[in-house]
């Protein structure tokens, strides 16, 4: 596409308009029309040659560019200039509104004697997710500068914006400064249940530790030695239904509509994955709403962490009710080995809580923990700042009633063998990791 440049507009205003006035004067018509004809011919000649100015120029980029929410990064574009001549260009990359950039267009010069040139857009994603960029646009002035020739170049660029774990660590720096995700080395209680080796009987060994078959083969007492279980399965079960779409309560980012309960739960899940990796456990992931969206079998390793991260970065809340019947049936069928199941869901809706309680008996072989973001104002009466107005009294009373309801729910869940924890949204990830470490140290699995 060819568009007129400012130089052409100035030329028309400076020469063509006066030439028109001259042509209207008696005896000067030939001169006036001659000047106009020369300008038109020059402009046509320049416009005809202009499209060739962009021949051979190609744009390339990485197939996948990984960025992190609220952290500045670069989107790099490589331009191929087969002519290897000095070329002045303007480049536009149609990034979505969720990715903030200082300059939507960049002016650059492709240097001579170089076939490939690299250009980087500094940008800051404001929302996690997947963004596809199918094209970019380039513009170059014509030979005489009277026209600007534009061309669209195809791209196959996929931008993946992941949750920003660094922002979560800044909220609780002490937790991450110490070794092993903030956990000091502590003695494990008990003798463990995982078989390690056989050895000869020693004074003080109990009769229940003797391996009688090995004793019969060797002709003298042989004792079994057990160790603390090191490789266990931990599953995060993430609720992406309507209640998870509510904004985070009491957080500094609560004014941001993108900071939802689900957003905090996703970040907490990835932090817990790192904690499980440090402890040598297998980490798995299940996402659901009115149906099960994803199931990642528990494993460990860097590649597996990447698979869990890829399963979460596009997850968005859906305005539907959670289906615990389908979820618990799937868990009953697919999880044969005893595991720690951490549900990140919202049970302050009585109907949702009733459906959850109804299905808990299906998973009695597993250790179940329900982590829930604490609702705004839900606390015991008079625990907050002193009240000075009547409206404050009613607000505190409403928060107390909500807190009391959740406390009763916790007692009901406890009677079913389910641990229930109200967590602060701002430090949900570190609190969840601490609960997991505590379960490991107490050998509850």
N, C-alpha and C positions, 0 to 999 in steps of 0.2 A: 504494500500500500504506500502511495506517495501523497504527502501532504505539504502545503505551502509553508515555507519557513518565514521567519521575521524579516530576513533579508529581501525576500521577494515582495513582501508587503511594503517595505520601505521603498524598494525600487519602483513599485507601481505608484506609490504616493508621490515620490520625488520626480519621476519622469513621465509616466503615463498620464497622470492627471493634468500637468501643465501642457503636455503634447496635445491633449484633447482640446484644451482651451485655445492653443495655437491653431489647431485645425479649423476652428470656428471662425477665425479671422480671414477676411478676404485676401486671397493671394498666398496664404500660408497653409492651405489645406494639405498640399502634397508633403510639406515638411512635417506637419503634425502627424499625419497618418503613417508617414515613413518611420518616424520614431516609435510609434505604437507597434508597427509591424516588426521592427527590429527587436523590441522587447519581447513580443509574443514568440518570435522565432527562437530567440535565445532561451526563453523559459521552456518551450516545447522541446528543444534539443537537450536541455539539461534534464527534463523530466523523462525523456526516452532512455537516456543513459543511466538514470539513477538506480533502477532495480538491480542492475548488474553489480552495484557496489557491495551488495551483501551476499553475492554468490560464494558458495563454499564454506561459509561460516557455520559452524555447528556448536551446539551446547551439550555438555555432558555433566553428569553428577552421579554421586553414589546412589545406589538403588535405595538404601535405607539410611536416613540420618536420625540419630538418636539424641534427643534433648531432654532436659529435666525441667519440670514446672517451676516457674519463678526463678530460674537460673539462666543467666545469659550464655548463649552458645552461638555457633556459626553455622550457616548453611552455605556450603561452598559450591561454586559453579565453575566448570572448566570450559573455556571457549577455544575452539580450534580455528586457526587462521591459516589456511593452506597457502595463501599468497605470501605470507611472511613479510608483509609491508606494514608500516605504521598506520593504524586505523583508529579513528576516534569514534566511540560508541556511547550510546545510552542504553542501559539494560534495565528491564523491569521484571520482577518476579512476583507473581500474584499470590502472596502468602495470605492465609486466612486471618480474619479479625482476631482470632484467639492467640495469634503469634504477633507480638508487638515488635515493630521495627522503627528505627529512626528515619530511614530513607527508603521509600518504596521503589525509587529509581536511583541507579548509580551511574555516574559519568566516569568513563575510564578510557584509557588509551592502550590498545594492543601494541606492544613494542615490536619493532622490526627485528627480523632474523630469529623470531621465536614463533613456533607453530602453536604451542599451547600456552594459555594464560589462565591463571586462577583468580577468581573473585569471590569474596566472602561477604555475606550479609550477617551483621551482628543483630541478633534478635533475642527476645525473651518470651517464652511461651507462658501464657496465663491460664491455660487449661490443658489437662492431660488428654490424650486421645491419639487417634490416627488421622493424618492429614495427607491427602494426595495432591501433588502439584503436577498437572499434565503438560504444562507449557511455560515458556518464558518469552519475552518480547525484546527485540533489539531495534535500535534506530541509529541511522548514520546520515550525515548531510550529503547531498549530491555534490558533484564535482565543482560546480560554481556556487554551491551553498544556497541555491534558490529553493530547494525542496528538501524535505526530510523523508527518507525512505525507511519504512518499518516492515518488520518481518516477525512472524511467530515461529519459534523453534519448539519442536516436541521434546518433552522430558518424561521420564518415568521415575519421579522423585516421590518417595514415601517418607514422611516425617513422623516419627514416633515420639510422643511426649510422655515421659514416665513420671511417677510421683517423686517429689523432692525429699529424699530422706535426710539430706543435710539440714534442711530447715527444721525437721523434727529433732535432730540431735542438738541443735542450738538451744532448743527449749529446755533441755535437761543435760547440759554439758557434763556435769559430774557423773552422770550415769555411764557415759561413753568414754570418759577419760581413763577410768580404771580398766584393768585387763578383763578380758572375757565379758565384754559388754557390761561392765560395771559390777561383776560378781566376784567377790573375794573367794579364794580357795577355802573350802570348808570340808571337814571330814564327813564322809557319807556314813549315815547310820545304817545298822543292819549288816548282814553278811551277803546279801544279794541272792538272786535266784538263777543266774545264768552260769551254766557249767563251764569251768575253765580247764581243769586237768585232774589226773589221778596221782596220788602220792601214797607213800607208805604210812601206815597208822602211827600217830604220835600220841603221847600221853595227853589227855585232855580232850581228845576228839570224841564227839558224841556217837552213840550207836546209830542214830539216824543219818549220820554222814558216811557210814561205811558202805562201800559198793560190794555187795555180797557175791555177785557174779565174778568180779575181778578178784575178790578174795579167794574164791574157789579155784580159779585158774592159777593163781600164783602160790597158793598154799599158805599165805600169811595175810593179815588184815590190810586192806587197801581202802583209803579214804578218798571221797570225792571233794574237790575244792571248787567253791563257787565264787563268782565275782559280781560286782555291781553291774547291772544292765547298762550298756553303753549305747546300743543302737535300738532305739524305740521309735515308734511311729507317732507323729504329731500332725493333726489335720486342722487347718483353719477352715471353718464353714461360714462363708460370707453371705449375708443377706443383702440383696440388692432390690428389695421391694419398696413400696411407697413410703414406709416409715423411715427408711434410710435416706430419703431425699430431703429430710428436714435440715435446716441450717444448724451448724454447730453452736451449742449453747455455751456462753461464758468464755469464748475464745476471741483472741485479738483480731482474727480474720472473720468474725461472725458477720460483718457487713458484706463480705464477698459472697455472692450467690453461689459461686463454685465450691465454697467450703462447706460441704455437707457432711453428715454423719458417715456416709459411705466413703467420702474422701479420706476422712481420718481412719476409718477401718482398713482401707486399702494400705495406707502407709504403715499402720500397726502390723498388718499381716506380713509385709516385706521385712519389717524389723524383726519380727518373730522368726522368720525364715533364716535370717542371719544368726540369731541366737541358737536355733536348732543346729545350724551348720557348725557353729563353734563347739557345741556340746556333742557332736558326732551322731545326732539323731537324724531320722528320715522325716522330711517335711512334705506334706501334701496339701492340696487346695481344692475346695469345692465351692462353687458359686451358684446361687439359686435365687429365684423370686417365686413366680407362680409355677415355675418348672426349674429343673436343674440345667444350668447353662454350661458349666464346665466341671470336669473331674480330672485332676492331675494326681496320679498315684504318687505316694510318698517315696521320695528318693533324696539324694544329696548330691553335692557337687555344683560347680559353677554353672555348667550348662543347665542343670535342673533349676537353679535359681533364676536363670534367664527365662526358662519356660514358664515359671510361675509369674514372673514379672510381665511377660507378654500376655498371659491370660488375664491380667488385671488392668492393664493400662487403658483398655478401651471400655471397661465395665462402667455402665451408667445406671442410675436408679430408674426403676420402672414403676409406674403408678398402678401397681397391682398388689393384691394381698399375697403373702407368702404361703406356699403350699407345703406344709410340713409332712403331710401324709406321703407324698411322692418322695420327698427328700429322705425321710427316715427309712422308707422301704428300700431305697437304693443303698443307703449306708448299711442296712442289715444284710443285703445281698453281697456287697462288694468288699466290706471290711471284715475279714475273718480274724485277723490278729488283733489282740487287745491294743488299743491306741488311746491317746489323749485327743479328744475332740473338743475344739474351742469354737463355740458358736459366737459370732459377732452379729447380734440381732437385737431388735428392739421389742421388749415384751411389756411395755407400758399400756398397750392396747389389750383389754381383757379377752377379746375374742382370739387374738393372736396367741396370748399366753395360754389360753385353754387348749388350743390346737397343739401347742408345743408340749404341754403336760400330758396330753392324751397319747402322744407317740413316744414319750421317753422310755417306757418299758421295753420297746424294741431294741434298745441299745444298752441294756444293763451290763453287758460284759465290758463296756468301755468306760473310761474315766471322762466325764463330761464337765466342761466349764462353760458357763454363759457369761460373756463380757458385754456390758451394755454401757453406752455413753450416758453419763448422768444428765438428766433433764435440767433445764434452767430453773433455779429456785427450789429444787427438790432437796430439802434438808430439814433436820429436826427444828422444831420451833425454838426460837431464841438463840440458835447457834450462829446466826449471822450478825451483822452490825445492829446496834440498838435502833428500834423503830421510834419515829418522832411524829408520824402522821397516821391518821386512821386508815388511809389507803395502804400504808406499809403493813399495818396489822393484818388486813385482809390478804395481802399478797403473801406474807409469811405464813399465814394459816393455810392458804392454798398449797404452798410449797410443802408444808408439813404433812398435809393429807396425801399428797402425791408420794412423798418420801415414805410415809407409813404404809401405803399400798404396796410400794416396791419391796419394803422390808417383809411384809407378809408373803409376797410372792417368793422372796428368797427362802423363807422358812418352808414353804410348800415344796419348792425345788429341792431343798436340802433333804426333806423327808423321802424324796425319790432318788437320792444319791447324786444330785446335780449340784455343783458349786456355782454360786451366783455372785458376781462382783459388779458393783457400780464404779465406773472408771471416769476420771476427768478427761474430757475430750482433748485438752491441750497436751497432755502427757500420756495419752492412751497407749502408744507403742511401748515406751519403757515400762509402764505398769504391767502390761500384758506379758512382756518378757520376764519381769520379776516373778510373776505368778508361775510361769512355766519353770523357771529355775528352782523355785521353791518346791514344786511338785517333784522335780528331779532329785533334789536333795533329800526329800522325805520318802522317796521310793514308792510313791503312790501308784505308779504304773506297774 
